[in-house]
Amino acid sequence: MAPYDRLRTGGSPRPPRAGDTWWYAAVAGEAADSFSTRVRTRTRRACLGAVLLLTVVYAGLVLTATGRRWSDAAVTGRRADTRVAEFLRDHPSLAGAATLSLVLACVLLAGLGLLRKRYALTGAAAGAVAVSLAVAGLLQGYAPRPPAADAGALPPSGFPSATATLAFGVALGLALVTPRRPRGLVVGAATLWAVALGAYSVAAGDHRPGDVIAAALLALAVQCGLIALLARRGKVRPGPRHGTVLRSLPATLPLALLGAGGLAAGFLLLGDTLGLPATAPYDPAELRLAHRCGQALAAGVGAAAGLVLLALVRHVDLDGGPAPYRLGGPFVEDSGAPEQGELVGPFTENRDHEIS
């Protein structure tokens, strides 16, 4: 096969390398083993997995009586947890600080992208946050759920939480507009902030733990779907494989410990809190245990969502398209290239050759 032939379907999977032509480089991006294809496959699978987990959480915590009883107990248990009640009572300004942090996070997402002149990626990240909020609103308004037995005793179910969806959407969206080297540090720190904001909303009684869990999974699904779309359009390229682990360790290590510890503690406590009686009165100790279990699960899932996204884009450069390929072959001398460093086309000036 001639060096400038376009590969046929099922043809040679020869990987692209420096010296190949732009013609072959464009075709190689469509190969089954190309970098863009691998990124698209991984992120698409992560998106589908997050959607599947979101469906499981919805079916288990919203549609079943046991799940609804556990969620209500987790919200009610905040009053039985004296440490949480005293902390919120001693810090009444946390509600305003949470709202202000959401505004500043949105400004950071937009400002960082605009300062780096990544206008398309900034629009994509903002669009992903908007899509997440729109899907959350549709689920809150139109997803079927049984009517609450006592609507005045507890806040209505907001599955998923719009506040947590915005927080996790912004935190994960920073992966698009942040330079690759500090990406792990920035996204990890932002994910820790989103987890803390979700924990506050549960402790304040504004949302149930399942609402925060669903928000983290929804933001992860939308972000993975967006990266898969960028990979399909050829907007990703491989980045250096060294020099980023130690830089991001101050944020990723606490995030990993929080994710592993939260999920382990949550599942251990879950078996002791699912056996609540169908009717009141409840034991305050059981309610307190349910609240702590819900907090642990919500924190673990939120931290895991950030770690999954960082793992998916660890070696991926999202700042632009594929790296340019330089021409190599028998037509370099005939093309009249003035310098070796310039990119030239595969055809000679007289264009008297043909591709076999």
MORAQUI-V78596 format. One record per helix or strand of 2 or more residues. SS is the DSSP state (h for helix, s for strand). FROM is the first residue (numbers start at 1). LEN is the number of residues. If there is no record, write none. Layout:
BEGIN
ss->SS from->FROM len->LEN
ss->SS from->FROM len->LEN
END
This chain:
BEGIN
ss->h from->22 len->7
ss->h from->35 len->29
ss->h from->65 len->16
ss->h from->82 len->9
ss->h from->94 len->22
ss->h from->119 len->24
ss->h from->162 len->16
ss->h from->183 len->21
ss->h from->209 len->24
ss->s from->237 len->2
ss->h from->245 len->29
ss->h from->284 len->29
ss->s from->316 len->2
ss->h from->333 len->3
END
